[in-house]
Amino acid sequence: MSLQDDLNAVRRNLDELTRKVERLELQAGRRPAAGPRTGSAPPDPSRMVTVPDTPYDSSLWTDTDDEGLGARDRRAP
């Protein structure tokens, strides 16, 4: 198969999965989730959270390790 054939097969499978999920949501009595193909409603402002641009207090990070980098006082293996 060529790359384009693979991509077309993936697209067909994804479309079929989307249809089946929408059908299951309808059977469960839920409204189908709005996706990129069906459009979506504007966000509800009451559910939005404002994130300030001010820097966090540096004391929040006292005695923390950089995740994935290890502890500050040790070297990586």
Phi and psi in radians as a Rosetta constraint file:
Dihedral C 1 N 2 CA 2 C 2 CIRCULARHARMONIC -1.490 0.35
Dihedral N 2 CA 2 C 2 N 3 CIRCULARHARMONIC 2.932 0.35
Dihedral C 2 N 3 CA 3 C 3 CIRCULARHARMONIC -1.046 0.35
Dihedral N 3 CA 3 C 3 N 4 CIRCULARHARMONIC -0.707 0.35
Dihedral C 3 N 4 CA 4 C 4 CIRCULARHARMONIC -1.124 0.35
Dihedral N 4 CA 4 C 4 N 5 CIRCULARHARMONIC -0.680 0.35
Dihedral C 4 N 5 CA 5 C 5 CIRCULARHARMONIC -1.107 0.35
Dihedral N 5 CA 5 C 5 N 6 CIRCULARHARMONIC -0.732 0.35
Dihedral C 5 N 6 CA 6 C 6 CIRCULARHARMONIC -1.081 0.35
Dihedral N 6 CA 6 C 6 N 7 CIRCULARHARMONIC -0.776 0.35
Dihedral C 6 N 7 CA 7 C 7 CIRCULARHARMONIC -1.111 0.35
Dihedral N 7 CA 7 C 7 N 8 CIRCULARHARMONIC -0.698 0.35
Dihedral C 7 N 8 CA 8 C 8 CIRCULARHARMONIC -1.125 0.35
Dihedral N 8 CA 8 C 8 N 9 CIRCULARHARMONIC -0.708 0.35
Dihedral C 8 N 9 CA 9 C 9 CIRCULARHARMONIC -1.117 0.35
Dihedral N 9 CA 9 C 9 N 10 CIRCULARHARMONIC -0.728 0.35
Dihedral C 9 N 10 CA 10 C 10 CIRCULARHARMONIC -1.101 0.35
Dihedral N 10 CA 10 C 10 N 11 CIRCULARHARMONIC -0.756 0.35
Dihedral C 10 N 11 CA 11 C 11 CIRCULARHARMONIC -1.066 0.35
Dihedral N 11 CA 11 C 11 N 12 CIRCULARHARMONIC -0.776 0.35
Dihedral C 11 N 12 CA 12 C 12 CIRCULARHARMONIC -1.087 0.35
Dihedral N 12 CA 12 C 12 N 13 CIRCULARHARMONIC -0.777 0.35
Dihedral C 12 N 13 CA 13 C 13 CIRCULARHARMONIC -1.115 0.35
Dihedral N 13 CA 13 C 13 N 14 CIRCULARHARMONIC -0.694 0.35
Dihedral C 13 N 14 CA 14 C 14 CIRCULARHARMONIC -1.155 0.35
Dihedral N 14 CA 14 C 14 N 15 CIRCULARHARMONIC -0.724 0.35
Dihedral C 14 N 15 CA 15 C 15 CIRCULARHARMONIC -1.088 0.35
Dihedral N 15 CA 15 C 15 N 16 CIRCULARHARMONIC -0.745 0.35
Dihedral C 15 N 16 CA 16 C 16 CIRCULARHARMONIC -1.113 0.35
Dihedral N 16 CA 16 C 16 N 17 CIRCULARHARMONIC -0.734 0.35
Dihedral C 16 N 17 CA 17 C 17 CIRCULARHARMONIC -1.080 0.35
Dihedral N 17 CA 17 C 17 N 18 CIRCULARHARMONIC -0.745 0.35
Dihedral C 17 N 18 CA 18 C 18 CIRCULARHARMONIC -1.056 0.35
Dihedral N 18 CA 18 C 18 N 19 CIRCULARHARMONIC -0.776 0.35
Dihedral C 18 N 19 CA 19 C 19 CIRCULARHARMONIC -1.092 0.35
Dihedral N 19 CA 19 C 19 N 20 CIRCULARHARMONIC -0.732 0.35
Dihedral C 19 N 20 CA 20 C 20 CIRCULARHARMONIC -1.178 0.35
Dihedral N 20 CA 20 C 20 N 21 CIRCULARHARMONIC -0.681 0.35
Dihedral C 20 N 21 CA 21 C 21 CIRCULARHARMONIC -1.141 0.35
Dihedral N 21 CA 21 C 21 N 22 CIRCULARHARMONIC -0.757 0.35
Dihedral C 21 N 22 CA 22 C 22 CIRCULARHARMONIC -1.070 0.35
Dihedral N 22 CA 22 C 22 N 23 CIRCULARHARMONIC -0.695 0.35
Dihedral C 22 N 23 CA 23 C 23 CIRCULARHARMONIC -1.138 0.35
Dihedral N 23 CA 23 C 23 N 24 CIRCULARHARMONIC -0.742 0.35
Dihedral C 23 N 24 CA 24 C 24 CIRCULARHARMONIC -1.100 0.35
Dihedral N 24 CA 24 C 24 N 25 CIRCULARHARMONIC -0.691 0.35
Dihedral C 24 N 25 CA 25 C 25 CIRCULARHARMONIC -1.118 0.35
Dihedral N 25 CA 25 C 25 N 26 CIRCULARHARMONIC -0.679 0.35
Dihedral C 25 N 26 CA 26 C 26 CIRCULARHARMONIC -1.164 0.35
Dihedral N 26 CA 26 C 26 N 27 CIRCULARHARMONIC -0.703 0.35
Dihedral C 26 N 27 CA 27 C 27 CIRCULARHARMONIC -1.157 0.35
Dihedral N 27 CA 27 C 27 N 28 CIRCULARHARMONIC -0.556 0.35
Dihedral C 27 N 28 CA 28 C 28 CIRCULARHARMONIC -1.425 0.35
Dihedral N 28 CA 28 C 28 N 29 CIRCULARHARMONIC -0.042 0.35
Dihedral C 28 N 29 CA 29 C 29 CIRCULARHARMONIC 1.446 0.35
Dihedral N 29 CA 29 C 29 N 30 CIRCULARHARMONIC 0.278 0.35
Dihedral C 29 N 30 CA 30 C 30 CIRCULARHARMONIC -1.791 0.35
Dihedral N 30 CA 30 C 30 N 31 CIRCULARHARMONIC 2.671 0.35
Dihedral C 30 N 31 CA 31 C 31 CIRCULARHARMONIC -1.346 0.35
Dihedral N 31 CA 31 C 31 N 32 CIRCULARHARMONIC 2.344 0.35
Dihedral C 31 N 32 CA 32 C 32 CIRCULARHARMONIC -1.067 0.35
Dihedral N 32 CA 32 C 32 N 33 CIRCULARHARMONIC 2.492 0.35
Dihedral C 32 N 33 CA 33 C 33 CIRCULARHARMONIC -1.183 0.35
Dihedral N 33 CA 33 C 33 N 34 CIRCULARHARMONIC 2.404 0.35
Dihedral C 33 N 34 CA 34 C 34 CIRCULARHARMONIC -1.299 0.35
Dihedral N 34 CA 34 C 34 N 35 CIRCULARHARMONIC 2.215 0.35
Dihedral C 34 N 35 CA 35 C 35 CIRCULARHARMONIC -2.024 0.35
Dihedral N 35 CA 35 C 35 N 36 CIRCULARHARMONIC -3.050 0.35
Dihedral C 35 N 36 CA 36 C 36 CIRCULARHARMONIC -1.127 0.35
Dihedral N 36 CA 36 C 36 N 37 CIRCULARHARMONIC -0.442 0.35
Dihedral C 36 N 37 CA 37 C 37 CIRCULARHARMONIC -1.505 0.35
Dihedral N 37 CA 37 C 37 N 38 CIRCULARHARMONIC -0.492 0.35
Dihedral C 37 N 38 CA 38 C 38 CIRCULARHARMONIC -1.669 0.35
Dihedral N 38 CA 38 C 38 N 39 CIRCULARHARMONIC -0.089 0.35
Dihedral C 38 N 39 CA 39 C 39 CIRCULARHARMONIC 1.479 0.35
Dihedral N 39 CA 39 C 39 N 40 CIRCULARHARMONIC 2.940 0.35
Dihedral C 39 N 40 CA 40 C 40 CIRCULARHARMONIC -2.543 0.35
Dihedral N 40 CA 40 C 40 N 41 CIRCULARHARMONIC 2.687 0.35
Dihedral C 40 N 41 CA 41 C 41 CIRCULARHARMONIC -1.355 0.35
Dihedral N 41 CA 41 C 41 N 42 CIRCULARHARMONIC 2.702 0.35
Dihedral C 41 N 42 CA 42 C 42 CIRCULARHARMONIC -1.117 0.35
Dihedral N 42 CA 42 C 42 N 43 CIRCULARHARMONIC 2.648 0.35
Dihedral C 42 N 43 CA 43 C 43 CIRCULARHARMONIC -1.113 0.35
Dihedral N 43 CA 43 C 43 N 44 CIRCULARHARMONIC 2.580 0.35
Dihedral C 43 N 44 CA 44 C 44 CIRCULARHARMONIC -1.420 0.35
Dihedral N 44 CA 44 C 44 N 45 CIRCULARHARMONIC 1.998 0.35
Dihedral C 44 N 45 CA 45 C 45 CIRCULARHARMONIC -1.027 0.35
Dihedral N 45 CA 45 C 45 N 46 CIRCULARHARMONIC -0.477 0.35
Dihedral C 45 N 46 CA 46 C 46 CIRCULARHARMONIC -1.243 0.35
Dihedral N 46 CA 46 C 46 N 47 CIRCULARHARMONIC -0.299 0.35
Dihedral C 46 N 47 CA 47 C 47 CIRCULARHARMONIC -1.742 0.35
Dihedral N 47 CA 47 C 47 N 48 CIRCULARHARMONIC -0.030 0.35
Dihedral C 47 N 48 CA 48 C 48 CIRCULARHARMONIC -1.478 0.35
Dihedral N 48 CA 48 C 48 N 49 CIRCULARHARMONIC 2.537 0.35
Dihedral C 48 N 49 CA 49 C 49 CIRCULARHARMONIC -2.003 0.35
Dihedral N 49 CA 49 C 49 N 50 CIRCULARHARMONIC 2.266 0.35
Dihedral C 49 N 50 CA 50 C 50 CIRCULARHARMONIC -1.504 0.35
Dihedral N 50 CA 50 C 50 N 51 CIRCULARHARMONIC 2.231 0.35
Dihedral C 50 N 51 CA 51 C 51 CIRCULARHARMONIC -1.849 0.35
Dihedral N 51 CA 51 C 51 N 52 CIRCULARHARMONIC 2.092 0.35
Dihedral C 51 N 52 CA 52 C 52 CIRCULARHARMONIC -1.215 0.35
Dihedral N 52 CA 52 C 52 N 53 CIRCULARHARMONIC 2.686 0.35
Dihedral C 52 N 53 CA 53 C 53 CIRCULARHARMONIC -1.502 0.35
Dihedral N 53 CA 53 C 53 N 54 CIRCULARHARMONIC -0.145 0.35
Dihedral C 53 N 54 CA 54 C 54 CIRCULARHARMONIC -1.241 0.35
Dihedral N 54 CA 54 C 54 N 55 CIRCULARHARMONIC 2.567 0.35
Dihedral C 54 N 55 CA 55 C 55 CIRCULARHARMONIC -1.181 0.35
Dihedral N 55 CA 55 C 55 N 56 CIRCULARHARMONIC 2.650 0.35
Dihedral C 55 N 56 CA 56 C 56 CIRCULARHARMONIC -1.234 0.35
Dihedral N 56 CA 56 C 56 N 57 CIRCULARHARMONIC 2.728 0.35
Dihedral C 56 N 57 CA 57 C 57 CIRCULARHARMONIC -1.151 0.35
Dihedral N 57 CA 57 C 57 N 58 CIRCULARHARMONIC 2.174 0.35
Dihedral C 57 N 58 CA 58 C 58 CIRCULARHARMONIC -1.123 0.35
Dihedral N 58 CA 58 C 58 N 59 CIRCULARHARMONIC -0.335 0.35
Dihedral C 58 N 59 CA 59 C 59 CIRCULARHARMONIC -1.186 0.35
Dihedral N 59 CA 59 C 59 N 60 CIRCULARHARMONIC -0.289 0.35
Dihedral C 59 N 60 CA 60 C 60 CIRCULARHARMONIC -1.138 0.35
Dihedral N 60 CA 60 C 60 N 61 CIRCULARHARMONIC -0.452 0.35
Dihedral C 60 N 61 CA 61 C 61 CIRCULARHARMONIC -1.777 0.35
Dihedral N 61 CA 61 C 61 N 62 CIRCULARHARMONIC 0.176 0.35
Dihedral C 61 N 62 CA 62 C 62 CIRCULARHARMONIC -1.138 0.35
Dihedral N 62 CA 62 C 62 N 63 CIRCULARHARMONIC 2.401 0.35
Dihedral C 62 N 63 CA 63 C 63 CIRCULARHARMONIC 1.069 0.35
Dihedral N 63 CA 63 C 63 N 64 CIRCULARHARMONIC 0.592 0.35
Dihedral C 63 N 64 CA 64 C 64 CIRCULARHARMONIC -1.938 0.35
Dihedral N 64 CA 64 C 64 N 65 CIRCULARHARMONIC 2.689 0.35
Dihedral C 64 N 65 CA 65 C 65 CIRCULARHARMONIC -1.749 0.35
Dihedral N 65 CA 65 C 65 N 66 CIRCULARHARMONIC 2.620 0.35
Dihedral C 65 N 66 CA 66 C 66 CIRCULARHARMONIC -1.361 0.35
Dihedral N 66 CA 66 C 66 N 67 CIRCULARHARMONIC 1.978 0.35
Dihedral C 66 N 67 CA 67 C 67 CIRCULARHARMONIC -1.040 0.35
Dihedral N 67 CA 67 C 67 N 68 CIRCULARHARMONIC 2.246 0.35
Dihedral C 67 N 68 CA 68 C 68 CIRCULARHARMONIC 1.551 0.35
Dihedral N 68 CA 68 C 68 N 69 CIRCULARHARMONIC -0.296 0.35
Dihedral C 68 N 69 CA 69 C 69 CIRCULARHARMONIC -1.859 0.35
Dihedral N 69 CA 69 C 69 N 70 CIRCULARHARMONIC -0.208 0.35
Dihedral C 69 N 70 CA 70 C 70 CIRCULARHARMONIC 1.579 0.35
Dihedral N 70 CA 70 C 70 N 71 CIRCULARHARMONIC -3.111 0.35
Dihedral C 70 N 71 CA 71 C 71 CIRCULARHARMONIC -1.288 0.35
Dihedral N 71 CA 71 C 71 N 72 CIRCULARHARMONIC 2.693 0.35
Dihedral C 71 N 72 CA 72 C 72 CIRCULARHARMONIC -1.165 0.35
Dihedral N 72 CA 72 C 72 N 73 CIRCULARHARMONIC -0.531 0.35
Dihedral C 72 N 73 CA 73 C 73 CIRCULARHARMONIC -1.678 0.35
Dihedral N 73 CA 73 C 73 N 74 CIRCULARHARMONIC 0.166 0.35
Dihedral C 73 N 74 CA 74 C 74 CIRCULARHARMONIC -2.191 0.35
Dihedral N 74 CA 74 C 74 N 75 CIRCULARHARMONIC 2.753 0.35
Dihedral C 74 N 75 CA 75 C 75 CIRCULARHARMONIC -1.722 0.35
Dihedral N 75 CA 75 C 75 N 76 CIRCULARHARMONIC 2.696 0.35
Dihedral C 75 N 76 CA 76 C 76 CIRCULARHARMONIC -1.249 0.35
Dihedral N 76 CA 76 C 76 N 77 CIRCULARHARMONIC 2.651 0.35
